[in-house]
Amino acid sequence: GRDKTNDVVVASTLASRVHARVVSREGNYFIADQSSNGTFVMVDGNAREVRLRREEALLGERGWIGLGKPASSHGAHVLRYRLERRSA
């Protein structure tokens, strides 16, 4: 979100102060929307973009996250992500 105390700060008026959280659970990563405008997730290799409204979704290995507007529309509200698995 926009708040400067966040781990990832997004300088976009479309992002809420604390827009979303990424959490680890049982070896997987999930994104949980906490915003007013919704969070959009587009996983690489999947043509369908998912809109979250106070919900959570499993993150794929790589993709795009749109804060407040679809990721497919590109702009300062969009984050590119890649999950890296660490071997034990």
C-alpha angles and dihedrals in degrees: 000000000000098000111111092223092064120106088236117033118200116197097210130115087220090067121084119229090258101016107167143344130222113215134184118225129167093343095310133098124230132187117218119198115224098167141104095231101044135243123258123208126194115181117205111258093026117097093199120088115209122218116210123200110182087328136106135232137194112254118227123219094275137005150107133289121203118199112211095342135047116287089224089069090064124210141112091315092066128092126193113214138188124185116217118203114216119210116233 
